[in-house]
């Protein structure tokens, strides 16, 4: 048995490691990348150490601004562990056994017990910018829960993927006919053919296909001309490819490295006939080779990402309010530089993973007023109700 003082030092060291990591974190990069580099340089941490240090850091971030600034760092680590963990914690069992005995309570019940130390209404600092469509209480509580990992079956591969997962002992939840979820970030690459058989894609990104179904495309039209103008990793393009029978696909992004990765992903997905170009649409209009007349323009624009902060909770502490206006301006420039490439009767699908009205409803109003587009459907896909990302999508017609 570990002597009491040695055991206490053992847990104090974890707090010291986590404190060191947080104090040296460069907010200009995602925390998971910084943490990966830290562990790569510090081989002394075994897998159990890495897991505990990681959970301490992320649970600390998940509290956002809900803890008093007078609370010391150790107490904040304890609060984060208590609120965010669901099963018994050796860390709490030693340092705060009373809380560990109550670890299985719901987040609401836990918050009631520590209401003098934690205020969930202060977790998220930008409530004045939040869309009226977002339920504040549920949205705030979602930050305390790790989102699920979702995959979408490619056409014809559902049964194959399920059999592979079942035979390998993977536990999953069936969300819909084409979607399953995992409660932890399972490593699936060795089990299924990622991108060929199934795509790792958040549930609400998959739900964008519901907007595709609203397109009234002439059944006699031989090809649907689609431009994914902020393609990133190509998830929406693959979704469009799987939804429509015959498309002519164009993808663009301002980053050459991103399109290189997209090309590898498309190869895995069996998508061969497409056109790709590097262009920054926030700076200038589409280059000549893109100035076509498209049936559908997908604009999954750069944004604050505020609908995904349960995956990147460091943003609760480090995001600057001024960034909202910067993103809204950038989004308007992209709209201005792409919308005229829609053919008459063409569709513009505007998407963000933001919960801020300036990036969403206000930009849709801008599109309607300046370009006389007709709004067909506008919706928040509320992931905070089901451990998924929250997206905004609006379909307009020229």
BAVEXGU-788065 format. One record per residue (C-alpha): x, y, z; residue in three letters. Coordinates in steps of 0.02 Angstrom, whole numbers. Example, Ala and Ser with C-alpha at 12.3 -4.5 7.8 and 13.67 -1.06 7.14 Angstrom:
% BAVEXGU-788065
        u        v        w   resn
      615     -225      390    ALA
      684      -53      357    SER
% end
This chain:
% BAVEXGU-788065
        u        v        w   resn
        0        0        0    UNK
       63      174      -43    UNK
       98      277      115    UNK
      -24      419      138    UNK
      102      558      110    UNK
      171      472      -46    UNK
       -5      448     -114    UNK
      -45      630      -83    UNK
      115      681     -173    UNK
       64      566     -315    UNK
      -97      662     -347    UNK
      -15      830     -315    UNK
      108      791     -453    UNK
      -36      768     -576    UNK
     -102      938     -526    UNK
       72     1013     -549    UNK
       89      934     -722    UNK
      -83      996     -776    UNK
      -48     1169     -705    UNK
      117     1177     -798    UNK
       32     1128     -962    UNK
     -105     1257     -942    UNK
       15     1396     -896    UNK
      121     1364    -1052    UNK
      -20     1335    -1174    UNK
      -10     1444    -1329    UNK
     -190     1491    -1367    UNK
     -151     1514    -1552    UNK
     -163     1326    -1581    UNK
     -295     1196    -1534    UNK
     -262     1127    -1362    UNK
     -262      945    -1421    UNK
     -115      983    -1537    UNK
      -19     1071    -1398    UNK
      -52      925    -1281    UNK
        6      800    -1412    UNK
      171      893    -1431    UNK
      193      903    -1243    UNK
      172      715    -1219    UNK
      286      682    -1367    UNK
      425      781    -1281    UNK
      390      709    -1107    UNK
      403      521    -1123    UNK
      401      500     -934    UNK
      211      503     -938    UNK
      138      330     -964    UNK
      -32      299    -1041    UNK
     -122      310     -873    UNK
      -32      473     -833    UNK
      -77      547    -1002    UNK
     -259      501     -981    UNK
     -274      579     -808    UNK
     -177      737     -853    UNK
     -282      758    -1010    UNK
     -446      741     -915    UNK
     -387      864     -782    UNK
     -346      994     -915    UNK
     -505      973    -1017    UNK
     -618      968     -865    UNK
     -534     1128     -806    UNK
     -573     1213     -972    UNK
     -753     1147     -972    UNK
     -795     1257     -823    UNK
     -770     1410     -933    UNK
     -795     1568     -831    UNK
     -916     1487     -710    UNK
     -794     1479     -563    UNK
     -750     1630     -457    UNK
     -580     1705     -501    UNK
     -537     1691     -316    UNK
     -545     1500     -323    UNK
     -370     1423     -323    UNK
     -315     1310     -464    UNK
     -320     1148     -364    UNK
     -500     1180     -314    UNK
     -544     1216     -495    UNK
     -467     1050     -547    UNK
     -573      964     -415    UNK
     -731     1055     -471    UNK
     -698     1008     -652    UNK
     -670      827     -606    UNK
     -829      820     -503    UNK
     -941      905     -632    UNK
     -875      820     -789    UNK
     -836      641     -737    UNK
     -973      509     -726    UNK
     -882      364     -642    UNK
     -777      348     -484    UNK
     -616      449     -491    UNK
     -459      397     -395    UNK
     -412      579     -397    UNK
     -573      633     -309    UNK
     -579      477     -200    UNK
     -420      534     -115    UNK
     -434      724     -118    UNK
     -624      745     -107    UNK
     -705      579      -60    UNK
     -875      657      -22    UNK
     -887      719     -201    UNK
     -828      553     -270    UNK
     -971      465     -180    UNK
    -1091      578     -279    UNK
    -1002      565     -447    UNK
    -1149      477     -534    UNK
    -1271      620     -503    UNK
    -1333      721     -651    UNK
    -1242      885     -692    UNK
    -1394      982     -629    UNK
    -1389      892     -462    UNK
    -1202      919     -443    UNK
    -1218     1104     -483    UNK
    -1350     1122     -348    UNK
    -1228     1049     -221    UNK
    -1089     1171     -266    UNK
    -1193     1322     -316    UNK
    -1090     1434     -200    UNK
     -933     1391     -298    UNK
     -996     1372     -477    UNK
    -1121     1473     -580    UNK
    -1168     1387     -744    UNK
    -1245     1547     -813    UNK
    -1071     1623     -819    UNK
     -984     1480     -909    UNK
    -1015     1556    -1080    UNK
     -965     1740    -1087    UNK
    -1056     1793    -1245    UNK
    -1240     1773    -1204    UNK
    -1278     1945    -1277    UNK
    -1218     1881    -1447    UNK
    -1307     1713    -1435    UNK
    -1449     1681    -1556    UNK
    -1622     1686    -1477    UNK
    -1648     1511    -1551    UNK
    -1520     1434    -1433    UNK
    -1580     1369    -1265    UNK
    -1456     1448    -1146    UNK
    -1471     1326    -1000    UNK
    -1451     1167    -1103    UNK
    -1315     1249    -1208    UNK
    -1213     1294    -1054    UNK
    -1232     1122     -976    UNK
    -1173     1040    -1137    UNK
     -997     1104    -1105    UNK
     -983      987     -955    UNK
    -1009      833    -1065    UNK
     -888      758    -1190    UNK
     -973      750    -1363    UNK
     -995      584    -1450    UNK
     -903      522    -1604    UNK
    -1020      497    -1752    UNK
     -997      403    -1915    UNK
    -1105      399    -2072    UNK
    -1120      243    -2178    UNK
    -1077      265    -2361    UNK
    -1212      198    -2478    UNK
    -1216        8    -2479    UNK
    -1095      -17    -2334    UNK
    -1208      -12    -2181    UNK
    -1217     -198    -2144    UNK
    -1032     -225    -2179    UNK
     -980      -89    -2058    UNK
    -1097     -147    -1919    UNK
    -1037     -327    -1934    UNK
     -855     -271    -1925    UNK
     -887     -166    -1770    UNK
     -988     -302    -1683    UNK
     -859     -436    -1718    UNK
     -723     -322    -1647    UNK
     -821     -290    -1487    UNK
     -855     -105    -1517    UNK
    -1001      -30    -1422    UNK
    -1104       95    -1520    UNK
    -1275      177    -1524    UNK
    -1385      178    -1679    UNK
    -1441      358    -1706    UNK
    -1526      339    -1875    UNK
    -1527      224    -2025    UNK
    -1363      298    -2086    UNK
    -1280      354    -1923    UNK
    -1206      275    -1767    UNK
    -1118      354    -1619    UNK
     -980      306    -1498    UNK
     -970      376    -1322    UNK
     -780      386    -1332    UNK
     -662      425    -1474    UNK
     -632      249    -1535    UNK
     -491      211    -1655    UNK
     -585      143    -1805    UNK
     -453      145    -1941    UNK
     -398      -34    -1910    UNK
     -578     -100    -1911    UNK
     -666      -15    -2057    UNK
     -612       72    -2217    UNK
     -632      253    -2167    UNK
     -704      362    -2307    UNK
     -738      212    -2417    UNK
     -860      118    -2305    UNK
     -902      254    -2179    UNK
     -861      437    -2148    UNK
     -819      510    -1978    UNK
     -940      655    -1977    UNK
    -1036      743    -1839    UNK
    -1221      702    -1833    UNK
    -1278      877    -1879    UNK
    -1156      888    -2022    UNK
    -1243      732    -2086    UNK
    -1412      817    -2063    UNK
    -1363      944    -2196    UNK
    -1422      811    -2318    UNK
    -1600      860    -2268    UNK
    -1569     1028    -2353    UNK
    -1508      941    -2511    UNK
    -1676      854    -2522    UNK
    -1763     1023    -2540    UNK
    -1681     1059    -2707    UNK
    -1803     1055    -2852    UNK
    -1684      998    -2987    UNK
    -1754      957    -3160    UNK
    -1757      768    -3173    UNK
    -1708      785    -3356    UNK
    -1550      880    -3311    UNK
    -1403      764    -3348    UNK
    -1282      840    -3220    UNK
    -1299      943    -3060    UNK
    -1162     1074    -3055    UNK
    -1103     1096    -2873    UNK
     -968     1208    -2800    UNK
     -910     1177    -2621    UNK
     -822     1344    -2602    UNK
     -747     1323    -2427    UNK
     -720     1137    -2442    UNK
     -595     1106    -2299    UNK
     -585      916    -2277    UNK
     -726      886    -2401    UNK
     -857      813    -2285    UNK
    -1002      909    -2365    UNK
     -940      865    -2539    UNK
     -939      680    -2499    UNK
    -1113      700    -2426    UNK
    -1173      783    -2587    UNK
    -1088      648    -2691    UNK
    -1183      515    -2591    UNK
    -1349      608    -2604    UNK
    -1361      655    -2788    UNK
    -1351      531    -2929    UNK
    -1247      632    -3050    UNK
    -1146      785    -3002    UNK
    -1008      890    -3074    UNK
     -908      937    -2920    UNK
     -794     1087    -2894    UNK
     -702     1114    -2729    UNK
     -600     1262    -2670    UNK
     -511     1321    -2513    UNK
     -382     1454    -2475    UNK
     -259     1326    -2405    UNK
     -162     1215    -2524    UNK
     -119     1091    -2385    UNK
     -303     1067    -2346    UNK
     -343     1027    -2527    UNK
     -198      905    -2530    UNK
     -275      813    -2383    UNK
     -446      825    -2467    UNK
     -375      741    -2623    UNK
     -315      593    -2518    UNK
     -485      580    -2435    UNK
     -576      588    -2602    UNK
     -464      449    -2668    UNK
     -514      340    -2520    UNK
     -696      385    -2550    UNK
     -687      340    -2734    UNK
     -719      517    -2796    UNK
     -613      544    -2951    UNK
     -699      669    -3064    UNK
     -692      840    -2981    UNK
     -606     1006    -3005    UNK
     -501     1084    -2866    UNK
     -427     1258    -2849    UNK
     -341     1360    -2713    UNK
     -422     1530    -2690    UNK
     -458     1649    -2547    UNK
     -638     1704    -2574    UNK
     -633     1824    -2427    UNK
     -510     1931    -2526    UNK
     -564     1919    -2708    UNK
     -700     1850    -2819    UNK
     -691     1678    -2896    UNK
     -550     1656    -3022    UNK
     -599     1636    -3204    UNK
     -595     1446    -3199    UNK
     -729     1447    -3063    UNK
     -842     1576    -3143    UNK
     -972     1451    -3198    UNK
    -1159     1446    -3164    UNK
    -1192     1324    -3022    UNK
    -1351     1233    -2976    UNK
    -1293     1224    -2794    UNK
    -1163     1323    -2703    UNK
    -1112     1255    -2532    UNK
    -1034     1388    -2421    UNK
     -980     1306    -2258    UNK
     -892     1467    -2210    UNK
     -752     1497    -2084    UNK
     -831     1545    -1918    UNK
     -807     1561    -1731    UNK
     -842     1376    -1710    UNK
     -943     1418    -1554    UNK
    -1063     1275    -1589    UNK
     -918     1152    -1568    UNK
     -840     1220    -1409    UNK
     -891     1068    -1309    UNK
     -755      983    -1414    UNK
     -633     1128    -1393    UNK
     -679     1198    -1221    UNK
     -521     1302    -1211    UNK
     -615     1427    -1319    UNK
     -730     1465    -1172    UNK
     -582     1549    -1088    UNK
     -482     1618    -1233    UNK
     -602     1670    -1371    UNK
     -610     1859    -1396    UNK
     -778     1942    -1426    UNK
     -705     2052    -1563    UNK
     -681     1893    -1667    UNK
     -869     1881    -1693    UNK
     -873     2041    -1795    UNK
     -715     1990    -1888    UNK
     -793     1824    -1939    UNK
     -958     1906    -1988    UNK
     -866     2028    -2101    UNK
     -762     1888    -2179    UNK
     -919     1786    -2210    UNK
    -1004     1931    -2299    UNK
     -852     1949    -2413    UNK
     -861     1764    -2458    UNK
    -1047     1781    -2495    UNK
    -1016     1934    -2605    UNK
     -877     1846    -2700    UNK
     -976     1686    -2735    UNK
    -1162     1720    -2746    UNK
    -1160     1787    -2924    UNK
    -1095     1619    -2983    UNK
    -1266     1543    -2952    UNK
    -1369     1516    -3107    UNK
    -1547     1587    -3106    UNK
    -1648     1465    -3001    UNK
    -1489     1402    -2918    UNK
    -1473     1365    -2732    UNK
    -1355     1439    -2601    UNK
    -1328     1332    -2446    UNK
    -1250     1437    -2308    UNK
    -1178     1341    -2160    UNK
    -1085     1384    -2000    UNK
    -1046     1292    -1838    UNK
    -1082     1452    -1742    UNK
    -1219     1500    -1618    UNK
    -1198     1687    -1643    UNK
    -1336     1784    -1732    UNK
    -1211     1898    -1820    UNK
    -1135     1749    -1910    UNK
    -1303     1669    -1948    UNK
    -1472     1755    -1955    UNK
    -1396     1926    -1989    UNK
    -1294     1860    -2135    UNK
    -1449     1776    -2207    UNK
    -1540     1943    -2196    UNK
    -1391     2022    -2286    UNK
    -1406     1893    -2427    UNK
    -1591     1925    -2445    UNK
    -1576     2114    -2445    UNK
    -1422     2137    -2553    UNK
    -1443     1994    -2678    UNK
    -1632     1967    -2674    UNK
    -1614     1783    -2632    UNK
    -1769     1692    -2574    UNK
    -1754     1601    -2407    UNK
    -1822     1424    -2416    UNK
    -1767     1355    -2248    UNK
    -1662     1416    -2101    UNK
    -1626     1308    -1949    UNK
    -1512     1282    -1800    UNK
    -1465     1098    -1789    UNK
    -1452     1090    -1600    UNK
    -1314      970    -1555    UNK
    -1307     1027    -1375    UNK
    -1462      922    -1345    UNK
    -1376      760    -1399    UNK
    -1186      774    -1372    UNK
    -1156      834    -1550    UNK
    -1103      996    -1633    UNK
    -1228     1136    -1657    UNK
    -1238     1197    -1837    UNK
    -1333     1333    -1927    UNK
    -1394     1306    -2104    UNK
    -1495     1412    -2223    UNK
    -1549     1368    -2400    UNK
    -1585     1513    -2518    UNK
    -1633     1519    -2701    UNK
    -1584     1644    -2834    UNK
% end
